[in-house]
């Protein structure tokens, strides 16, 4: 239940961030090239929105299996070894998340205590940069879910995007739409 609520919230935030960024960049381009003016704060806001999008997207990518990886060696291992290697990789990722989260906490605490604001927006810097901690905690949550799935045998490793297989599938679809017969590529 908690995971479904988080997933729904995560998807809504990612959609909102992407739509906001797209609209802001569109307005800025129209203002700059159409009217010779612009918004002073637009670039800084776009930069921060993209950082939030990337760090929300990292955890979402683990959930849906859209990250790519080099898994040729892991795929030839027997199932038990595949699970062991994948579990070790997830633990390494969790250690990275812990170190990054600690560093983000120290950074955000210092920025908060100094009271810095963004350059062009009247927003405390620690709020704008809090995605460093939020994103790593969300990524750690997704990795813990993955580790549990590996331990319980529901999954034998990361669900990684296979760009080569997807590309071949798209070629086959394009050929089918074009009416070309023959063997799939």
C-alpha atoms as an extended CHARMM CRD file, in Angstrom:
* protein
*
       185  EXT
         1         1  UNK       CA              0.0000000000        0.0000000000        0.0000000000  PROA      1               0.0000000000
         2         2  UNK       CA              2.7560000000        2.4490000000        1.0110000000  PROA      2               0.0000000000
         3         3  UNK       CA              4.7040000000        1.6260000000       -2.1510000000  PROA      3               0.0000000000
         4         4  UNK       CA              1.6650000000        2.2680000000       -4.3540000000  PROA      4               0.0000000000
         5         5  UNK       CA              1.0430000000        5.6500000000       -2.7340000000  PROA      5               0.0000000000
         6         6  UNK       CA              4.7150000000        6.5880000000       -3.1260000000  PROA      6               0.0000000000
         7         7  UNK       CA              4.6980000000        5.3780000000       -6.7560000000  PROA      7               0.0000000000
         8         8  UNK       CA              1.6020000000        7.4350000000       -7.5810000000  PROA      8               0.0000000000
         9         9  UNK       CA              3.0260000000       10.5060000000       -5.9090000000  PROA      9               0.0000000000
        10        10  UNK       CA              6.3650000000        9.9500000000       -7.6150000000  PROA      10              0.0000000000
        11        11  UNK       CA              4.7430000000        9.6910000000      -11.0610000000  PROA      11              0.0000000000
        12        12  UNK       CA              2.6320000000       12.7970000000      -10.4450000000  PROA      12              0.0000000000
        13        13  UNK       CA              5.6460000000       14.8280000000       -9.3250000000  PROA      13              0.0000000000
        14        14  UNK       CA              7.7430000000       13.6460000000      -12.2970000000  PROA      14              0.0000000000
        15        15  UNK       CA              4.9260000000       14.6000000000      -14.6830000000  PROA      15              0.0000000000
        16        16  UNK       CA              4.4750000000       17.9920000000      -13.0260000000  PROA      16              0.0000000000
        17        17  UNK       CA              8.2150000000       18.7060000000      -13.1060000000  PROA      17              0.0000000000
        18        18  UNK       CA              8.5110000000       17.7560000000      -16.7750000000  PROA      18              0.0000000000
        19        19  UNK       CA              5.4490000000       19.7970000000      -17.7720000000  PROA      19              0.0000000000
        20        20  UNK       CA              6.6240000000       22.8070000000      -15.7350000000  PROA      20              0.0000000000
        21        21  UNK       CA             10.1020000000       22.6750000000      -17.2190000000  PROA      21              0.0000000000
        22        22  UNK       CA              8.7740000000       22.3690000000      -20.7550000000  PROA      22              0.0000000000
        23        23  UNK       CA              6.3360000000       25.2520000000      -20.3090000000  PROA      23              0.0000000000
        24        24  UNK       CA              8.9450000000       27.4730000000      -18.6550000000  PROA      24              0.0000000000
        25        25  UNK       CA             11.5140000000       26.8780000000      -21.4020000000  PROA      25              0.0000000000
        26        26  UNK       CA              8.8470000000       27.4780000000      -24.0890000000  PROA      26              0.0000000000
        27        27  UNK       CA              7.7980000000       30.7940000000      -22.5080000000  PROA      27              0.0000000000
        28        28  UNK       CA             11.4290000000       31.8490000000      -22.1100000000  PROA      28              0.0000000000
        29        29  UNK       CA             12.1990000000       31.0720000000      -25.7760000000  PROA      29              0.0000000000
        30        30  UNK       CA              9.1150000000       32.9830000000      -26.9630000000  PROA      30              0.0000000000
        31        31  UNK       CA              9.9700000000       35.9600000000      -24.7670000000  PROA      31              0.0000000000
        32        32  UNK       CA             13.6440000000       35.9810000000      -25.7120000000  PROA      32              0.0000000000
        33        33  UNK       CA             13.3470000000       35.4480000000      -29.4660000000  PROA      33              0.0000000000
        34        34  UNK       CA              9.8810000000       36.8960000000      -30.0380000000  PROA      34              0.0000000000
        35        35  UNK       CA             10.0210000000       39.9780000000      -27.8510000000  PROA      35              0.0000000000
        36        36  UNK       CA             13.7050000000       40.5190000000      -27.1000000000  PROA      36              0.0000000000
        37        37  UNK       CA             13.2210000000       40.1190000000      -23.3520000000  PROA      37              0.0000000000
        38        38  UNK       CA             13.2020000000       37.2910000000      -20.8540000000  PROA      38              0.0000000000
        39        39  UNK       CA             12.7200000000       36.2210000000      -17.2820000000  PROA      39              0.0000000000
        40        40  UNK       CA             15.7850000000       36.6960000000      -15.1130000000  PROA      40              0.0000000000
        41        41  UNK       CA             14.9530000000       33.7490000000      -12.8920000000  PROA      41              0.0000000000
        42        42  UNK       CA             13.8830000000       31.2690000000      -15.5860000000  PROA      42              0.0000000000
        43        43  UNK       CA             17.2870000000       29.6610000000      -16.1440000000  PROA      43              0.0000000000
        44        44  UNK       CA             17.8890000000       29.0620000000      -12.4460000000  PROA      44              0.0000000000
        45        45  UNK       CA             14.4080000000       27.6130000000      -11.9470000000  PROA      45              0.0000000000
        46        46  UNK       CA             14.7920000000       25.3640000000      -15.0080000000  PROA      46              0.0000000000
        47        47  UNK       CA             18.1260000000       24.1240000000      -13.6770000000  PROA      47              0.0000000000
        48        48  UNK       CA             16.6110000000       23.2320000000      -10.3070000000  PROA      48              0.0000000000
        49        49  UNK       CA             13.5150000000       21.6470000000      -11.8660000000  PROA      49              0.0000000000
        50        50  UNK       CA             15.7600000000       19.4580000000      -14.0290000000  PROA      50              0.0000000000
        51        51  UNK       CA             17.7870000000       18.4060000000      -10.9750000000  PROA      51              0.0000000000
        52        52  UNK       CA             14.5770000000       17.4140000000       -9.1920000000  PROA      52              0.0000000000
        53        53  UNK       CA             13.3990000000       15.5590000000      -12.3010000000  PROA      53              0.0000000000
        54        54  UNK       CA             16.6590000000       13.6050000000      -12.6130000000  PROA      54              0.0000000000
        55        55  UNK       CA             16.7780000000       12.5840000000       -8.9560000000  PROA      55              0.0000000000
        56        56  UNK       CA             13.0910000000       11.6230000000       -8.8320000000  PROA      56              0.0000000000
        57        57  UNK       CA             13.6090000000        9.7960000000      -12.1110000000  PROA      57              0.0000000000
        58        58  UNK       CA             16.5390000000        7.7710000000      -10.7730000000  PROA      58              0.0000000000
        59        59  UNK       CA             14.4010000000        6.0050000000       -8.1910000000  PROA      59              0.0000000000
        60        60  UNK       CA             11.5120000000        5.6700000000      -10.6270000000  PROA      60              0.0000000000
        61        61  UNK       CA             13.9360000000        4.1170000000      -13.1440000000  PROA      61              0.0000000000
        62        62  UNK       CA             14.8270000000        1.3880000000      -10.6350000000  PROA      62              0.0000000000
        63        63  UNK       CA             11.1220000000        0.7110000000      -10.1140000000  PROA      63              0.0000000000
        64        64  UNK       CA             10.2070000000        0.3620000000      -13.7900000000  PROA      64              0.0000000000
        65        65  UNK       CA             13.5040000000       -1.1060000000      -15.0080000000  PROA      65              0.0000000000
        66        66  UNK       CA             14.4880000000        1.6940000000      -17.3520000000  PROA      66              0.0000000000
        67        67  UNK       CA             18.1270000000        1.9520000000      -16.3130000000  PROA      67              0.0000000000
        68        68  UNK       CA             20.6180000000        0.4010000000      -18.6760000000  PROA      68              0.0000000000
        69        69  UNK       CA             23.5180000000       -1.6760000000      -17.5000000000  PROA      69              0.0000000000
        70        70  UNK       CA             26.1760000000       -4.0920000000      -18.5930000000  PROA      70              0.0000000000
        71        71  UNK       CA             24.8130000000       -7.4410000000      -17.5200000000  PROA      71              0.0000000000
        72        72  UNK       CA             26.2880000000       -9.8390000000      -20.0850000000  PROA      72              0.0000000000
        73        73  UNK       CA             28.4130000000      -11.6020000000      -17.4670000000  PROA      73              0.0000000000
        74        74  UNK       CA             25.6400000000      -11.7060000000      -14.8720000000  PROA      74              0.0000000000
        75        75  UNK       CA             23.1650000000      -13.1590000000      -17.3800000000  PROA      75              0.0000000000
        76        76  UNK       CA             25.3470000000      -16.2190000000      -18.0620000000  PROA      76              0.0000000000
        77        77  UNK       CA             25.5920000000      -17.0860000000      -14.3690000000  PROA      77              0.0000000000
        78        78  UNK       CA             23.3590000000      -19.7750000000      -12.8480000000  PROA      78              0.0000000000
        79        79  UNK       CA             20.2480000000      -18.3480000000      -11.1080000000  PROA      79              0.0000000000
        80        80  UNK       CA             21.6540000000      -18.6060000000       -7.5700000000  PROA      80              0.0000000000
        81        81  UNK       CA             24.8880000000      -16.8470000000       -8.5100000000  PROA      81              0.0000000000
        82        82  UNK       CA             22.9540000000      -14.2430000000      -10.4770000000  PROA      82              0.0000000000
        83        83  UNK       CA             20.9190000000      -13.4890000000       -7.3590000000  PROA      83              0.0000000000
        84        84  UNK       CA             24.0570000000      -13.3500000000       -5.1730000000  PROA      84              0.0000000000
        85        85  UNK       CA             25.9000000000      -10.9990000000       -7.5360000000  PROA      85              0.0000000000
        86        86  UNK       CA             22.8040000000       -8.8290000000       -7.9580000000  PROA      86              0.0000000000
        87        87  UNK       CA             22.2540000000       -8.7200000000       -4.1960000000  PROA      87              0.0000000000
        88        88  UNK       CA             25.8570000000       -7.6340000000       -3.6960000000  PROA      88              0.0000000000
        89        89  UNK       CA             25.4270000000       -4.9270000000       -6.3660000000  PROA      89              0.0000000000
        90        90  UNK       CA             22.2690000000       -3.6580000000       -4.6540000000  PROA      90              0.0000000000
        91        91  UNK       CA             24.0860000000       -3.5480000000       -1.3030000000  PROA      91              0.0000000000
        92        92  UNK       CA             26.8890000000       -1.5270000000       -2.9340000000  PROA      92              0.0000000000
        93        93  UNK       CA             24.2720000000        0.8630000000       -4.3310000000  PROA      93              0.0000000000
        94        94  UNK       CA             22.7060000000        1.1840000000       -0.8700000000  PROA      94              0.0000000000
        95        95  UNK       CA             26.1100000000        2.0320000000        0.6350000000  PROA      95              0.0000000000
        96        96  UNK       CA             26.5080000000        4.7090000000       -2.0430000000  PROA      96              0.0000000000
        97        97  UNK       CA             23.0390000000        6.0790000000       -1.2070000000  PROA      97              0.0000000000
        98        98  UNK       CA             23.9320000000        6.1570000000        2.4980000000  PROA      98              0.0000000000
        99        99  UNK       CA             27.1880000000        8.0340000000        1.8680000000  PROA      99              0.0000000000
       100       100  UNK       CA             25.5080000000       10.4640000000       -0.5180000000  PROA      100             0.0000000000
       101       101  UNK       CA             22.6150000000       10.9990000000        1.9170000000  PROA      101             0.0000000000
       102       102  UNK       CA             25.0210000000       11.7420000000        4.7350000000  PROA      102             0.0000000000
       103       103  UNK       CA             26.9050000000       14.2320000000        2.5640000000  PROA      103             0.0000000000
       104       104  UNK       CA             23.6280000000       15.8230000000        1.4650000000  PROA      104             0.0000000000
       105       105  UNK       CA             22.5160000000       16.1130000000        5.0980000000  PROA      105             0.0000000000
       106       106  UNK       CA             25.7770000000       17.8350000000        6.0790000000  PROA      106             0.0000000000
       107       107  UNK       CA             25.5770000000       20.1640000000        3.0670000000  PROA      107             0.0000000000
       108       108  UNK       CA             21.9120000000       21.0620000000        3.6300000000  PROA      108             0.0000000000
       109       109  UNK       CA             22.5260000000       21.6610000000        7.3400000000  PROA      109             0.0000000000
       110       110  UNK       CA             25.3760000000       24.0620000000        6.5920000000  PROA      110             0.0000000000
       111       111  UNK       CA             23.4580000000       25.9130000000        3.8820000000  PROA      111             0.0000000000
       112       112  UNK       CA             20.4640000000       26.1780000000        6.2310000000  PROA      112             0.0000000000
       113       113  UNK       CA             22.5640000000       27.4860000000        9.1090000000  PROA      113             0.0000000000
       114       114  UNK       CA             24.1640000000       30.1260000000        6.8600000000  PROA      114             0.0000000000
       115       115  UNK       CA             20.7640000000       31.1550000000        5.4800000000  PROA      115             0.0000000000
       116       116  UNK       CA             21.7050000000       31.3090000000        1.8050000000  PROA      116             0.0000000000
       117       117  UNK       CA             19.0990000000       31.9380000000       -0.8890000000  PROA      117             0.0000000000
       118       118  UNK       CA             19.1660000000       31.1770000000       -4.5930000000  PROA      118             0.0000000000
       119       119  UNK       CA             20.7290000000       33.8710000000       -6.7720000000  PROA      119             0.0000000000
       120       120  UNK       CA             17.6450000000       34.8700000000       -8.7720000000  PROA      120             0.0000000000
       121       121  UNK       CA             14.7780000000       33.5220000000       -6.6740000000  PROA      121             0.0000000000
       122       122  UNK       CA             13.8310000000       34.3490000000       -3.0780000000  PROA      122             0.0000000000
       123       123  UNK       CA             13.9560000000       30.6730000000       -2.1040000000  PROA      123             0.0000000000
       124       124  UNK       CA             16.2040000000       29.2900000000        0.6340000000  PROA      124             0.0000000000
       125       125  UNK       CA             18.9620000000       27.2770000000       -1.0190000000  PROA      125             0.0000000000
       126       126  UNK       CA             18.5140000000       24.3500000000        1.3630000000  PROA      126             0.0000000000
       127       127  UNK       CA             14.9120000000       23.9130000000        0.1660000000  PROA      127             0.0000000000
       128       128  UNK       CA             15.8790000000       24.0460000000       -3.5130000000  PROA      128             0.0000000000
       129       129  UNK       CA             18.7180000000       21.5840000000       -2.9480000000  PROA      129             0.0000000000
       130       130  UNK       CA             16.8180000000       19.2630000000       -0.6060000000  PROA      130             0.0000000000
       131       131  UNK       CA             16.2330000000       16.9190000000       -3.5390000000  PROA      131             0.0000000000
       132       132  UNK       CA             19.7920000000       15.6960000000       -2.9530000000  PROA      132             0.0000000000
       133       133  UNK       CA             18.6130000000       14.0380000000        0.2490000000  PROA      133             0.0000000000
       134       134  UNK       CA             15.0520000000       13.2680000000       -0.8870000000  PROA      134             0.0000000000
       135       135  UNK       CA             16.2440000000       11.6820000000       -4.1400000000  PROA      135             0.0000000000
       136       136  UNK       CA             18.8000000000        9.4600000000       -2.4220000000  PROA      136             0.0000000000
       137       137  UNK       CA             16.2860000000        8.3320000000        0.1980000000  PROA      137             0.0000000000
       138       138  UNK       CA             13.7820000000        7.4710000000       -2.5370000000  PROA      138             0.0000000000
       139       139  UNK       CA             16.4690000000        5.6180000000       -4.4750000000  PROA      139             0.0000000000
       140       140  UNK       CA             17.4370000000        3.7220000000       -1.3180000000  PROA      140             0.0000000000
       141       141  UNK       CA             13.7760000000        2.7750000000       -0.7890000000  PROA      141             0.0000000000
       142       142  UNK       CA             13.5530000000        1.3710000000       -4.3360000000  PROA      142             0.0000000000
       143       143  UNK       CA             16.8330000000       -0.4880000000       -3.8800000000  PROA      143             0.0000000000
       144       144  UNK       CA             15.6040000000       -1.9920000000       -0.5970000000  PROA      144             0.0000000000
       145       145  UNK       CA             12.4690000000       -3.1860000000       -2.4220000000  PROA      145             0.0000000000
       146       146  UNK       CA             14.6780000000       -4.7150000000       -5.1010000000  PROA      146             0.0000000000
       147       147  UNK       CA             16.9400000000       -6.3590000000       -2.5150000000  PROA      147             0.0000000000
       148       148  UNK       CA             13.8960000000       -7.8870000000       -0.8010000000  PROA      148             0.0000000000
       149       149  UNK       CA             12.6280000000       -9.1870000000       -4.1640000000  PROA      149             0.0000000000
       150       150  UNK       CA             16.0470000000      -10.7630000000       -4.8000000000  PROA      150             0.0000000000
       151       151  UNK       CA             16.2010000000      -12.2960000000       -1.3060000000  PROA      151             0.0000000000
       152       152  UNK       CA             12.6840000000      -13.7380000000       -1.5850000000  PROA      152             0.0000000000
       153       153  UNK       CA             13.3680000000      -15.0810000000       -5.0940000000  PROA      153             0.0000000000
       154       154  UNK       CA             10.7580000000      -12.9480000000       -6.8760000000  PROA      154             0.0000000000
       155       155  UNK       CA             13.5200000000      -11.3730000000       -8.9380000000  PROA      155             0.0000000000
       156       156  UNK       CA             17.0200000000      -12.4800000000       -9.8340000000  PROA      156             0.0000000000
       157       157  UNK       CA             18.5380000000       -9.0530000000      -10.4150000000  PROA      157             0.0000000000
       158       158  UNK       CA             18.0160000000       -5.5600000000      -11.6830000000  PROA      158             0.0000000000
       159       159  UNK       CA             15.3630000000       -5.0720000000      -14.3080000000  PROA      159             0.0000000000
       160       160  UNK       CA             17.5230000000       -3.3230000000      -16.8650000000  PROA      160             0.0000000000
       161       161  UNK       CA             16.4600000000       -1.6880000000      -20.0740000000  PROA      161             0.0000000000
       162       162  UNK       CA             17.7000000000       -3.5810000000      -23.1260000000  PROA      162             0.0000000000
       163       163  UNK       CA             18.1780000000       -0.9380000000      -25.7890000000  PROA      163             0.0000000000
       164       164  UNK       CA             19.3490000000       -3.4050000000      -28.4400000000  PROA      164             0.0000000000
       165       165  UNK       CA             16.2800000000       -5.6170000000      -28.0160000000  PROA      165             0.0000000000
       166       166  UNK       CA             13.9820000000       -2.5710000000      -28.0060000000  PROA      166             0.0000000000
       167       167  UNK       CA             15.6260000000       -1.2100000000      -31.1620000000  PROA      167             0.0000000000
       168       168  UNK       CA             15.2110000000       -4.5160000000      -32.9670000000  PROA      168             0.0000000000
       169       169  UNK       CA             11.5750000000       -4.6420000000      -31.8880000000  PROA      169             0.0000000000
       170       170  UNK       CA             11.0170000000       -1.1330000000      -33.2750000000  PROA      170             0.0000000000
       171       171  UNK       CA             12.6150000000       -2.1350000000      -36.5850000000  PROA      171             0.0000000000
       172       172  UNK       CA             10.3130000000       -5.1580000000      -36.8030000000  PROA      172             0.0000000000
       173       173  UNK       CA              7.2700000000       -2.9690000000      -36.1000000000  PROA      173             0.0000000000
       174       174  UNK       CA              8.3420000000       -0.4180000000      -38.7180000000  PROA      174             0.0000000000
       175       175  UNK       CA              8.7710000000       -3.1750000000      -41.3070000000  PROA      175             0.0000000000
       176       176  UNK       CA              5.3760000000       -4.6180000000      -40.4530000000  PROA      176             0.0000000000
       177       177  UNK       CA              3.7400000000       -1.1960000000      -40.8130000000  PROA      177             0.0000000000
       178       178  UNK       CA              5.5050000000       -0.6250000000      -44.1310000000  PROA      178             0.0000000000
       179       179  UNK       CA              4.1060000000       -3.9220000000      -45.3970000000  PROA      179             0.0000000000
       180       180  UNK       CA              7.4500000000       -5.6140000000      -45.8060000000  PROA      180             0.0000000000
       181       181  UNK       CA              7.2860000000       -9.3330000000      -45.3300000000  PROA      181             0.0000000000
       182       182  UNK       CA             10.0030000000      -11.7230000000      -44.5560000000  PROA      182             0.0000000000
       183       183  UNK       CA             11.8810000000      -12.7390000000      -41.5100000000  PROA      183             0.0000000000
       184       184  UNK       CA             12.1370000000      -10.4290000000      -38.5030000000  PROA      184             0.0000000000
       185       185  UNK       CA             15.5460000000       -8.8960000000      -37.9980000000  PROA      185             0.0000000000
